Amino acid sequence: MQHHNTVVLGASGLVGQRMQQRLANHPWFRLAAVVGSVRTAGKTLDFIEWNLQEARPKLPNLTVLSAEDEHLVERLKEENITVAFSCLPASIADPLELMLASSGIAVFSNASAFRRCDGVPLVIPDVNPTHLDQFDAADYTLACATNCTLIPLAVPVAALSQEFGITHVSMNSEQALSGAGYELVLSQTALAGEHSSEIEGEAEKTAAELLHVLGEAVEGRRTGGSLPAVQRIHPAFSESKKHVNAASFEVDVNCKRVTRIDGHQIFATVRLKHEATEDEVLSCFQKWSPSPSLQICPSAPKQSMHLVNKIDVDAHLWSDGVLFSSQPNPSKDLKAGMAVVVGSVVMINPTTVEFSAYSHNTVRGAAGGTMLLAEQAYTERRLPKQQ
């Protein structure tokens, strides 16, 4: 299969290093460039501190390019870059992502700058893969992965929605320190439990993205009226001929930070349109899997959800959908940490189900989820041709 030269936008950040880790042995994508801030530009990767818990894999000793270089696109074109993985803060992602996407480089973003913008697909590949049809519908190639907190909620809720229909979702989250990047992970004060539990804007963002990914992607230029509350307008995409009609069920979300390095856990209550038994709900979760076309992707979990009686946040962090790993090698086992673990499933009444779900936030929720989106585009032949 064709290999694509890729660039990681983010040289030293947590998600940027996770992405470099996943590219070390990827069969389809080759790390050929890295872009960083003024602080890291000009340094080689070997001189940038590696802060992930796993050992640094063998990476090409690339010199970090500056995100502020006015000739950046030309330099990336010289390296025959066709795919960019963006692991940037939103303030930097816009306009850099759009500049690259408009130049013919396919951009897959973990940043929030363009999420829910009309015309930009926001995709969880095993939840709403058809939304990627928007990817090559305009003069730019840009797709976004979702907020990491959404993953353990959206995957089981998508299954319930398809099988039984839903009218209301409520969720409380307990989110790891790494969701805020290295700042808290490397802080002894935070590791000792002295940190804020508040996550500004997280609940609103998670609720809006859930309704978006479970909505219907439709064609046709928007001809008036206002966008739904979950849709956003960006001047660059105002002429898009594709948009999403958001799902219409009610959502109630509360989020908090807890003292754990990795792993986001959610506790959900879902009201169903149609009655179900506990066995029927468990069967619904068990059979929800990536589509056949996605199953060939190196990062696709063997099963989307790994069912357990009760979640153990230490033992259940790294699941491939079938097995848990206690000593994973994420640079070689791209499926490790990519499944959502679901447990404590209880029917409160025939139309109300409670459950907990858990996923690795910097793997499935960030770098791995973004890479799986690029892999979906690869299998669907949506990527620019490698020269």
N, C-alpha and C positions, 0 to 999 in steps of 0.2 A: 504494500500500500504506500501511497505517496507520503513523504515526510514534509512537514511544514516548519520553516524557521520561525521562531517566536521570540517576542520580547516580553519581559516582565516589567511592568511599570510599578516600581517599588523595590528598592534594593535592600533595605534593612528592616522594614516593618515586619510584623508577625505574619500577616497574610502573604506578603511578598516572599518571605523566606519559605513559607509552606508551599507556595507555588513553585519556587525554584526546586524544592525538595521533590515535588511530584514530577517535575520535568527531567530529573536526573537520568531516568531510565525509561521515559515514555516512548512507546513504540510508534507513535504518530507525530509527536511534536518534539522539536529540538530547541533547546535554549540557545539562542544565538545573540541576544543582546539584553541588557538590563538598563533601565532608566531610573535615576534617583534624584534626590534634592541637591541643592548646592553643597550641602554638608557631605554627601557621599560621592558626588560627581568627580570623576578623575581617578578615583580609587579603584583597585581591582577587587574582585569579590573575596579573594583570600585575605584581604586586609579589613574586611567588614566583619564585625563580631557576629558570630552565629549564636542565636539565643534560643533556638528550639531545644527541647529536651533530648531529642534524638541526635545522634552524631551527624555532622555535616556530610552529606553524600559527595561523591566525586562530581564536581561541576567544572565547566570550562572557566578558566580564570579571566573572565571578561572585565574590561574597564567600564565602569558605570558612566553612562551618558547623562547629560544634564537635561532635566525636564524643561529648563528655560532656554535651551539651545534653539535659536531661531532656524537652524538648519537640521533639526532633529528628524523630520520626515525624510529628507534626502539621505541622511546617514543610515536610517533604517532601511530605506530602499536599496542602498548600496549593499546591505547585508542580506538582501532578498527576504526581508521580513514580510510575512503574509498574515500573521496572527499576533494580536497583542492581548495579554492578560493584565487587566488593570486592577491593582491593589492599592489604590490611592485614596487619600481623604477626598471628600466630595468637592471641596473648594479648589483642589488642584485638578481633579478629574474633568471638570468643566472649566476651560475649553479643550484640554489636551486630548481627551478621548474623542471628541467630535472632530478635531483636526486630523487625527489618525484615521478615523472611520471614513471621513470624507476623501481621504487620499487613496482609498482602496484597500487599506489594512483592516481585516476583520477584528473588531474589538469586543472582548468578552469581559464585562466589568463586574467587580465585586463592590464597587463604590455605589453610593446612593444618588449621585448627581442626576441621573436620567431615569431612575426607577419610576414606573407608572406614567412616564411621558407618552402621550399619544404618538403611536408610530414606532416606539422602541419596545421590542418584546421583553417582557419580564417573565422568566421561565424557570420552573422546576421541572426538569425533563421527565420525571416519572409522575408528574401531576398534570401539567398543562403543555405537553410537547407541541401541540398544534399551534400554539401562540408564536412559535419560532417562524411561522410562515410570514410574519411581518419583517423578518430579518433583512431580506434582499428586495424589499418593496420600494425602496427609495434610493437616493444617491449617496447613501452611507450604509455601512455594515456595522451595526452596533446592537448588542444584546446585553441584558442585565440579569445577574443572579439576584436572589432576594436577600432580605435581611436574615441573618443567621438564626434569629429566634423563631422565625416563621417555619423553618423546616420541620421540627418535631410536631408542630401543630398541623401544618398544611397536608402532610402526607396521609395521616390517618383520617383527617376530616374529608379529604378528597375521596377516599374510599367510601366513607359513610355517605357522602353526598351522592355519589353515583348509585349506590346500592339502595339507599332508603330515603334519600332527600333529607334536608336539614332546614330547621327554622331558626335556630339560635345556637351560638357557640360562646361559651365563656371560658377563659383561660387565665391561669396564674402561672408565672414563670419564676424559675430560680436559675439565674444566669451566671456563668463562670467569669472570673476576672479577665481571662484572655479575650472576652468580648470587647474589652476596652483597649486591646493592644498590649504592647510590652510594658506600658507605664505601670499597670497594676501587677502584672505577673512578676516583674523584677523588683517590686517594692516589698521590702520586708515588713513594713508597716501594714500594707494591704494584706499580705499573706498571714499576718497575725490577726486579721479580722477587723482592723481599723480602716474602714472605707465606707463610703456612702452606699446605701442600698438602692438609692434612686437612680433611674436611668432616664434622663430627660428625653421625651418624645418617642420613646421606644414603644409604648403601648399603642399610641395612635398610628405609628408607622406599621406595626405588625398587623393591626386590624385592617388597615387600608390595603396592605399587600395581600392579605388573605382573600378579601373580596375581589381583588383584581385577578389573581391567578386562577380563582375558581369562576371567573366571569367568562363571557363568550367573546372571542375575537371575531370581529366582523369587518367587512369591506364597505366602502362607500364614504365619500367625503362628508365630514360633519357640516351640516347646513344651518346651524343656528341653535339658539338655546345655550344653556350652560353645561359644562362638563359635570359628570357626577363628582361627588365629593372625593372619591378615591382616584380620580384622574388628574393629571397635571398638564399644564401647558408650558412648552418651552418654545421660544421663537424659532429655533432651528427646525422644529418638527410641526409647525403650525399648519402646514399644507399636507400633512399625512392623510392618506386615503384609507388607512386602517386604524381601528381603535378597538377598545375593549368595553363591552357592556358589563359592568361589574355585577357580581352575584348580589342578591337582595336580602339574604338572611341577616339577622341581628348579630352583632359581635360585641363582646365585653371583655376587655383585656387589661390585665395588671402585670407589671414587670418589676422585678427587683434583682439586684446583684447579691451574690452570696460568696462566701470565702471558699472557692474551689478553682483550681487553675483552669481546667478545661471541662466542657460538657454543659449544655443547656438542658434543663428538665422543665417540662410543662405539666400542668395538672388541668385537665379539661373536662367540661360538662357539655354534652351536645344533645340538643333536642331534635328528634327525628320526625319527619313527616309521616312515616309509616312504621308500624309496630315491628319490633324485632326481638329475638331472644338473644341471650348472651352467646350461645353457640353460633348463631347466625352472624353476630358482630365479629366474633373471633375468626370465623371462616372468611368473612369479608376482608379483614386485615391480612390474613394469611395468604390469600390468593392475589392481593394487590402487588403487582410486580412490574418492573420496567417492560415496555413493549419489546417484541422480538428484535426490532431494529436497534433498540438501545442496549440490549443484552450483550451485544458484541463490543460495547464500549469498555475500554480498560478500567474506567472508574465506576462503572455501574455496579451497584451491590447485587449479590446473588438473589436476594429478596429485598424488596423495599423496606419491609418491616420485619423485625426479629421479635417474636412474641416471648415474653417471660411472665412468670407469676407476679414478681415484684422486682422493680428496677434496683440494682446495686450500682451506684454512680461510680464506684471504683472499678468493679469487675466488668461492667457493661459499656465502657467508653468506646472500645474498638471492636465494632461488629461489622462483618461483611454481609450480614443477612442470614448467615447460617452458623458461623462460629465466632466466638469471642477470642481476641488475642490479648495476652498479657504483656508481650514484648514485640510489638509490631515494628515492621520496617517500612514506613510509609513511602520511602523512595523506590521500593521494589513491589510492595503489595498495595496497589492503587485502590483496591476494594476495601481495605481495612479502614474502619471508621466511617464508611459511607452509608450504612443502614440506619434507620430509625428504630430504636428499641421501644416497644410498647408493653406496658404491664398494668397490673391493678385494674383490669377491665371489670366493671360492675354495671349491671342494669338496675337503675334506681326504680324505674317503672318501664312498661313496654315501649315508651317513646323517649326515654332519657338514659343515656349511657355516660358513665364516668370512666376516665382512664388517665394514665400518666404516660408520657413519652419523653425520649431522651436521645440526643444526638451530639456528635462531636462538633462543636461550633466552628473551630478553625479549619476542620477538614470538610465534613459534609456541608456545614453551614457557610463556608467561605471558599477556600482555595479549591477543594475537591468538587464542590457544587458548581463553581464557575468553570472548572475544567470539564466536568461532565457535560455542561451546556455546549462547550466548544466541540466536544466529541460527538454530540448529537448533530451539530452543524456539519461536521466532517462526514458522518455516515450519510447525511442527506445531500451531500455534495454542494454545500452552500458556501464553502470557503474559496477565496481567490486561488487561482492556479499558481503553483510554485514554478518559478522560472528555472 
